Structures are given as C-alpha cells and as structure tokens.
C-alpha cells in the first residue's frame, strides 16, 4: 500500500452542490422579521436538507437561532461531535436504549405518545422533552387531549424536564388555510386546558411562519425556507445550485445510439458530451430527456442516466470543462421538482454525500466539505 497525505480538499471538483451562505443569512433575517417576538428553531434534518448540517448550524448560530431540530438522535450526536452547542431537538422517535445518550449529550427528545412514555418510564428522569400533539396530520403525537394529559402526568411523575409542546401543520403550503386553522385551534385549546407552563410552544413551519400571525406560540421552525424555498409570496433568495462539468465531447452520426440499452438514437449528426454525474450522485434515471443549462443554452439529457455519468446532445462541439447547471438560476429547483413530479425537498435530499458541498461567502469559496468519495 502506498501511503498518502493528500487531502480530499486538494482534489479538483467537477460536480458540486454550491451553497450561498450570504443568501441563507439574508433568508434567516427576512423570516425572523415576520415573527420578531418569537424564538427561531432552525430545522437542519437530513444533513441540512442536503446542504450540510454542520455548516448550516454555524450560520444559524451566528444569526441568533435559539434551537436546532433534527430527525434522529444520530443526527443530533453528529452535531455534538462537531462542537455544536446550541440546544438540539430530535423531532422523530428516539428508542429507549438511546435516552442515556440523549442525557449525556444534552439533547432534547420528542414525546410521540403515551405508549412511548410507558415504554421509557424508567429512563425519563432528567430527560429534556417536548411533547408532540397530533392535531390532524395523523403521524406522530398525542391523538387525544386525554392522552396528552396522561403524558404530562407520567413525565412529571418520573422527573422528566418538560420544556416544550408542539404540533405540525399538514397543509400550510395550501392557499386554503381552513385546515391549518382547525389544527391551530385544537392545539392551542389542548395546551391551554393542560394548565402546564411550557417554555417552548411551536407549530409554524416555514410557510406558516410567513403566513400566520398569532401570539400564542413562542417559537417557530424554519427548514426549507433557509435555502430560499417557500410557497408564499415573501421574497427569499435561492441559496443552492447543483453543477458539474463536461469531461468529454465527441462527434456522433445520425442513426447512432447512446447509453445502456441504446435507448436513444441520434436523429442528426452532432456531438455527445459526457457529464460525470449519475444516479449515485442523486441525478436519477428519471432525468433522461430533461434539460441542463450550459453557457446560455439548454441541452437534452440523452440515453439512460448511468451510475456515475450521463450524456447530453449538442449540434456543435462543447468545450471540455464547461460548467453545467443541473439546477440553479437558469433551472430553478421548483421547476426541476415539478418536471420530476416531486417536491424540492426530495430533489435536495437525493443529492448524495459523495457530492462535495462548496460554501460561498462574498462570492468566494469559504469552505469545501466532502462527506464521501
């Protein structure tokens, strides 16, 4: 074996998810102005929606975010291991066997229902918790007011530190807010009826934070809005782009075919260019026949997308090393999501951890993170 001291950051980058830290900072401040008297919870689950949870936590901390939220105890411990000191709330269900870790790492746990309380009753002492209310989404949380009160009772009896209560809107991105208002009324009535003095009361996600204005909750949660996405009319700045580069371009003749299965036949003479991006990077096979953007023009993705590469067709030769936009200013993320019959969340989360994350500040590269190679 030949020893090496070469750092991953020293290797040239062709494919990258580019994160504009200045845009994220602007979005944070813009959203905070909508709820100036409430605390902000920055949701950075799924590796910060693909943008890097540690980097996202740093900028949130810099802009006085009061708490972070993640999906699992594993995600929370990852942040602690990287020196993140902000309070961290786990939104998902934490197994009983991991509650000792939660206490050791000072991580806040979601109480998903009375059954969980009973199962974990001998591990609840000094455990920091937020109780979740199922106000109509039928996912996690207490389904009835009675169950909610039972949870408060057993948590109190067993010495848990009950710090917060929350719910989650099912349709806050809908133009019709009737169901969201139904959820809020149910949630607020249960919390008031409990008589418990919760420090943290939160229901709003990004869209609800922007759209709704009430003085009952004490905090709001923002996730996808950090990178500039919202269904509202509030002006947020797109903070991420996905790019790669041309690595090969060669001529093809009319009638020739390309890719696995030879599914695409060229109808004219031209050139086929190869991009070093494929489904292991998160550019899935369903992107066949979609378009990418290069230097003022759009090009068709032809043939099946491979694990590590895909091909585009051009009537004229394209220079090697030309930058290719998968999504960004010329192919907005919501557009690609719509074309793939999905949502922007999924497109971002599909970008794999072998794609380097490149962070920009003041139009210069501030940091490069490589999670897998």
C-alpha positions as CSV (number, residue, x, y, z in Angstrom):
1,X,0.0,0.0,0.0
2,X,1.3,3.4,-0.9
3,X,0.8,5.9,1.9
4,X,-0.7,9.3,1.0
5,X,-1.1,12.6,2.7
6,X,-3.2,14.1,0.0
7,X,-6.3,15.8,1.4
8,X,-9.7,15.4,-0.3
9,X,-10.0,19.1,-0.5
10,X,-6.9,19.3,-2.7
11,X,-8.5,17.2,-5.4
12,X,-10.2,19.1,-8.3
13,X,-14.0,19.3,-8.1
14,X,-16.2,18.7,-11.1
15,X,-19.6,18.0,-9.6
16,X,-20.7,20.0,-6.5
17,X,-23.7,21.3,-4.6
18,X,-23.0,25.0,-4.2
19,X,-24.3,26.8,-1.1
20,X,-24.5,30.5,-0.8
21,X,-24.1,31.4,2.8
22,X,-24.9,35.0,2.3
23,X,-28.3,34.1,0.8
24,X,-29.0,31.8,3.7
25,X,-28.1,34.6,6.1
26,X,-30.5,37.0,4.3
27,X,-33.3,34.5,4.4
28,X,-32.8,33.9,8.1
29,X,-33.1,37.6,8.8
30,X,-36.1,38.1,6.4
31,X,-38.0,35.3,8.0
32,X,-37.2,36.4,11.6
33,X,-38.7,39.8,10.8
34,X,-42.1,38.0,10.3
35,X,-42.1,36.9,13.9
36,X,-39.8,39.3,15.8
37,X,-41.1,38.4,19.3
38,X,-40.6,34.6,18.9
39,X,-37.6,32.3,19.1
40,X,-36.3,30.6,15.9
41,X,-35.8,26.9,15.6
42,X,-33.6,26.0,12.7
43,X,-34.6,22.6,11.2
44,X,-31.5,21.0,9.7
45,X,-32.6,17.4,9.4
46,X,-31.4,15.2,6.5
47,X,-27.9,16.7,6.6
48,X,-29.4,20.2,6.5
49,X,-31.7,19.3,3.5
50,X,-28.5,18.1,1.8
51,X,-26.6,21.3,2.3
52,X,-24.5,20.2,5.3
53,X,-25.9,20.2,8.8
54,X,-22.7,21.4,10.5
55,X,-22.3,24.4,8.1
56,X,-26.0,25.2,8.5
57,X,-25.8,25.1,12.2
58,X,-22.8,27.5,12.2
59,X,-24.7,30.2,10.3
60,X,-27.9,29.7,12.3
61,X,-25.9,30.1,15.5
62,X,-24.3,33.3,14.1
63,X,-27.7,34.7,13.4
64,X,-29.1,34.1,16.9
65,X,-31.1,31.0,16.2
66,X,-32.3,29.7,19.6
67,X,-32.5,26.0,18.9
68,X,-31.8,23.4,16.2
69,X,-34.1,20.5,15.2
70,X,-33.1,17.2,13.5
71,X,-34.8,14.0,12.8
72,X,-32.9,11.5,14.9
73,X,-30.6,11.0,17.8
74,X,-27.9,10.0,15.4
75,X,-28.1,13.4,13.6
76,X,-28.1,15.2,16.9
77,X,-25.0,13.3,18.2
78,X,-23.3,14.1,14.8
79,X,-23.7,17.8,15.5
80,X,-22.5,17.5,19.1
81,X,-19.4,15.6,17.9
82,X,-18.6,18.6,15.6
83,X,-18.8,21.0,18.5
84,X,-22.3,22.4,18.1
85,X,-23.5,23.7,21.4
86,X,-27.0,25.1,20.6
87,X,-30.0,23.2,22.1
88,X,-31.0,20.4,19.7
89,X,-34.5,18.9,19.5
90,X,-35.0,15.4,17.9
91,X,-38.2,15.5,16.0
92,X,-38.5,11.8,15.4
93,X,-39.0,8.9,17.8
94,X,-35.9,8.1,19.9
95,X,-35.5,4.4,21.1
96,X,-35.4,3.8,24.8
97,X,-31.9,2.4,24.6
98,X,-30.6,5.8,23.3
99,X,-32.1,8.0,26.1
100,X,-28.9,7.8,28.2
101,X,-27.0,9.2,25.2
102,X,-29.6,12.0,24.9
103,X,-28.9,12.9,28.5
104,X,-25.2,12.7,28.2
105,X,-25.2,14.9,25.1
106,X,-27.9,17.3,26.4
107,X,-30.3,16.5,23.6
108,X,-34.0,17.3,23.7
109,X,-36.3,14.4,22.9
110,X,-39.8,14.4,21.3
111,X,-42.5,12.6,23.3
112,X,-44.5,10.9,20.5
113,X,-47.3,9.5,22.6
114,X,-48.4,7.8,25.8
115,X,-47.2,4.3,24.7
116,X,-43.7,5.7,24.3
117,X,-43.9,7.2,27.8
118,X,-44.9,3.9,29.3
119,X,-42.1,2.0,27.5
120,X,-39.5,4.5,28.6
121,X,-40.8,5.3,32.0
122,X,-37.6,4.2,33.9
123,X,-35.4,6.4,31.7
124,X,-37.4,9.6,31.9
125,X,-35.7,11.2,34.9
126,X,-33.9,14.5,33.9
127,X,-34.7,13.8,30.3
128,X,-35.4,17.1,28.4
129,X,-38.6,16.7,26.3
130,X,-41.1,18.4,24.0
131,X,-44.5,16.7,23.8
132,X,-45.9,16.4,20.3
133,X,-49.7,16.8,19.7
134,X,-51.2,15.2,16.6
135,X,-53.6,18.0,15.6
136,X,-54.8,16.2,12.4
137,X,-51.8,15.0,10.3
138,X,-52.1,11.5,11.8
139,X,-48.4,11.0,12.0
140,X,-46.6,11.3,15.4
141,X,-48.1,12.8,18.5
142,X,-50.8,12.5,21.1
143,X,-54.1,11.7,19.4
144,X,-56.4,12.9,22.1
145,X,-56.4,15.5,24.8
146,X,-56.7,12.7,27.4
147,X,-53.5,11.1,26.0
148,X,-51.8,14.4,26.1
149,X,-52.6,15.0,29.8
150,X,-51.6,11.4,30.6
151,X,-48.2,12.1,29.0
152,X,-47.7,15.2,31.1
153,X,-48.7,13.3,34.2
154,X,-46.2,10.4,33.7
155,X,-43.4,12.7,32.6
156,X,-43.9,14.8,35.7
157,X,-44.1,11.8,38.0
158,X,-40.9,10.3,36.6
159,X,-38.9,13.5,36.8
160,X,-38.6,14.4,33.1
161,X,-37.9,18.1,32.2
162,X,-40.9,19.1,30.2
163,X,-39.8,22.1,28.3
164,X,-42.0,22.3,25.2
165,X,-45.0,21.3,23.2
166,X,-45.6,21.4,19.5
167,X,-47.6,20.2,16.5
168,X,-47.1,20.2,12.8
169,X,-49.3,21.6,10.0
170,X,-50.3,19.2,7.2
171,X,-51.3,21.9,4.6
172,X,-49.6,25.1,5.5
173,X,-48.5,25.4,1.8
174,X,-52.1,25.4,0.7
175,X,-53.9,28.6,-0.4
176,X,-56.9,27.5,1.8
177,X,-55.9,27.8,5.4
178,X,-59.0,26.3,6.9
179,X,-57.5,23.0,7.9
180,X,-54.4,24.8,9.4
181,X,-56.7,27.0,11.4
182,X,-58.5,23.9,12.6
183,X,-55.2,22.4,13.7
184,X,-54.1,25.5,15.5
185,X,-57.4,25.8,17.4
186,X,-57.2,22.2,18.5
187,X,-53.5,22.5,19.5
188,X,-53.9,25.8,21.4
189,X,-57.0,24.6,23.2
190,X,-55.3,21.4,24.5
191,X,-52.2,23.3,25.6
192,X,-54.3,25.9,27.4
193,X,-56.5,23.3,29.1
194,X,-53.5,21.4,30.3
195,X,-52.6,24.3,32.6
196,X,-48.9,23.5,32.1
197,X,-46.4,26.4,31.7
198,X,-44.5,25.3,28.6
199,X,-41.4,27.4,27.8
200,X,-41.4,26.4,24.1
201,X,-44.7,26.3,22.2
202,X,-44.3,25.9,18.5
203,X,-46.4,24.9,15.5
204,X,-45.2,27.0,12.5
205,X,-43.0,25.7,9.7
206,X,-41.6,28.0,7.1
207,X,-44.8,28.7,5.2
208,X,-46.9,29.1,8.4
209,X,-44.2,31.4,9.9
210,X,-44.6,33.7,7.0
211,X,-48.3,33.5,6.6
212,X,-49.8,33.3,10.1
213,X,-49.6,35.8,12.9
214,X,-50.8,34.8,16.4
215,X,-49.4,35.4,19.9
216,X,-50.0,32.0,21.4
217,X,-46.8,30.2,20.2
218,X,-43.4,31.2,21.5
219,X,-41.2,29.9,18.7
220,X,-41.3,28.9,15.0
221,X,-39.5,26.3,13.0
222,X,-37.8,27.1,9.7
223,X,-36.2,24.4,7.4
224,X,-36.5,24.6,3.6
225,X,-37.0,28.4,3.9
226,X,-33.4,28.7,4.9
227,X,-32.3,27.9,1.3
228,X,-34.9,30.2,-0.2
229,X,-37.9,28.0,-0.8
230,X,-41.5,28.8,0.2
231,X,-44.9,28.7,-1.3
232,X,-45.6,32.2,-0.1
233,X,-45.0,35.5,-1.9
234,X,-42.3,36.5,0.6
235,X,-39.1,37.2,-1.3
236,X,-36.4,34.7,-0.3
237,X,-33.1,34.1,-2.1
238,X,-32.3,30.7,-3.7
239,X,-29.2,29.6,-1.9
240,X,-28.2,26.3,-3.6
241,X,-27.2,25.2,-7.1
242,X,-26.1,21.9,-8.4
243,X,-23.4,21.9,-11.1
244,X,-21.0,19.7,-12.9
245,X,-18.6,20.0,-15.9
246,X,-18.1,18.5,-19.3
247,X,-15.4,15.8,-19.3
248,X,-15.7,14.5,-22.9
249,X,-17.3,15.6,-26.2
250,X,-17.1,13.7,-29.4
251,X,-18.9,13.5,-32.7
252,X,-21.8,11.2,-33.5
253,X,-23.6,10.4,-36.7
254,X,-27.3,10.3,-37.5
255,X,-28.6,6.8,-36.7
256,X,-26.1,6.1,-33.9
257,X,-27.3,5.3,-30.4
258,X,-26.1,6.1,-27.0
259,X,-26.1,4.6,-23.4
260,X,-27.2,1.4,-21.8
261,X,-29.8,-0.3,-23.8
262,X,-29.1,2.1,-26.7
263,X,-32.5,3.7,-25.9
264,X,-31.7,7.0,-27.7
265,X,-31.0,7.3,-31.4
266,X,-29.5,10.5,-32.8
267,X,-31.7,12.0,-35.5
268,X,-28.9,14.3,-36.8
269,X,-25.2,14.5,-36.9
270,X,-23.8,16.3,-33.9
271,X,-21.8,15.8,-30.7
272,X,-22.4,13.8,-27.5
273,X,-20.9,15.3,-24.3
274,X,-20.4,13.3,-21.1
275,X,-21.1,14.7,-17.6
276,X,-19.5,13.0,-14.6
277,X,-22.8,12.8,-12.7
278,X,-25.2,9.9,-12.3
279,X,-27.8,8.3,-10.0
280,X,-25.3,7.7,-7.3
281,X,-24.9,11.5,-7.1
282,X,-28.6,12.0,-6.9
283,X,-29.2,12.6,-10.6
284,X,-31.6,9.8,-11.1
285,X,-32.5,7.8,-14.2
286,X,-35.8,9.7,-14.4
287,X,-33.8,12.7,-15.6
288,X,-33.5,11.2,-19.0
289,X,-34.9,13.6,-21.6
290,X,-34.7,16.5,-19.2
291,X,-32.5,19.5,-19.9
292,X,-29.4,21.0,-18.4
293,X,-28.0,24.5,-18.9
294,X,-24.6,25.5,-20.4
295,X,-23.4,28.9,-21.2
296,X,-26.6,30.4,-22.4
297,X,-28.3,27.3,-23.9
298,X,-30.3,24.3,-22.8
299,X,-29.3,20.8,-23.8
300,X,-31.2,17.5,-23.7
301,X,-30.1,14.6,-21.5
302,X,-30.0,11.6,-23.9
303,X,-29.9,7.9,-23.2
304,X,-30.2,6.3,-19.8
305,X,-28.5,8.0,-16.9
306,X,-25.7,5.8,-15.6
307,X,-24.5,5.4,-12.0
308,X,-21.6,7.9,-12.4
309,X,-22.2,9.6,-15.8
310,X,-24.8,10.9,-18.2
311,X,-24.8,12.2,-21.7
312,X,-26.2,15.3,-23.5
313,X,-26.6,16.0,-27.2
314,X,-25.4,19.2,-29.0
315,X,-25.4,20.2,-32.6
316,X,-22.0,21.8,-32.0
317,X,-18.9,20.8,-30.1
318,X,-18.9,21.8,-26.4
319,X,-15.6,22.6,-24.8
320,X,-14.4,20.3,-22.0
321,X,-14.6,21.7,-18.5
322,X,-17.6,23.9,-19.4
323,X,-19.8,24.4,-16.3
324,X,-23.2,22.6,-16.5
325,X,-26.1,23.7,-14.4
326,X,-28.3,20.9,-13.2
327,X,-30.4,23.3,-11.2
328,X,-29.7,26.9,-10.2
329,X,-30.6,30.4,-11.5
330,X,-31.5,29.1,-15.0
331,X,-33.2,25.9,-13.9
332,X,-34.9,26.8,-10.6
333,X,-35.2,23.9,-8.1
334,X,-39.0,24.1,-8.1
335,X,-39.0,23.7,-11.8
336,X,-36.9,20.5,-11.8
337,X,-39.1,19.2,-8.9
338,X,-42.2,19.8,-10.9
339,X,-40.8,18.1,-14.0
340,X,-39.8,15.1,-11.9
341,X,-43.3,15.0,-10.3
342,X,-41.9,15.6,-6.8
343,X,-41.1,18.4,-4.4
344,X,-37.9,20.4,-3.9
345,X,-37.2,18.7,-0.6
346,X,-36.8,15.4,-2.3
347,X,-34.6,16.7,-5.1
348,X,-32.2,18.2,-2.5
349,X,-32.2,15.2,-0.2
350,X,-31.5,12.9,-3.2
351,X,-28.1,14.6,-3.8
352,X,-25.7,12.0,-2.3
353,X,-23.0,12.5,0.2
354,X,-20.3,11.8,-2.4
355,X,-21.0,15.2,-4.0
356,X,-18.8,17.9,-2.4
357,X,-20.5,20.8,-0.8
358,X,-18.9,24.1,-1.7
359,X,-19.8,27.0,0.5
360,X,-19.5,30.6,-0.8
361,X,-19.3,33.8,1.2
362,X,-18.8,37.2,-0.5
363,X,-18.7,35.4,-3.9
364,X,-15.6,33.4,-2.8
365,X,-15.2,29.8,-1.7
366,X,-15.1,29.8,2.1
367,X,-15.1,26.0,2.6
368,X,-15.4,22.7,0.9
369,X,-16.9,19.6,2.6
370,X,-16.5,16.1,1.3
371,X,-18.6,13.6,3.1
372,X,-17.9,10.5,0.9
373,X,-15.7,9.8,-2.0
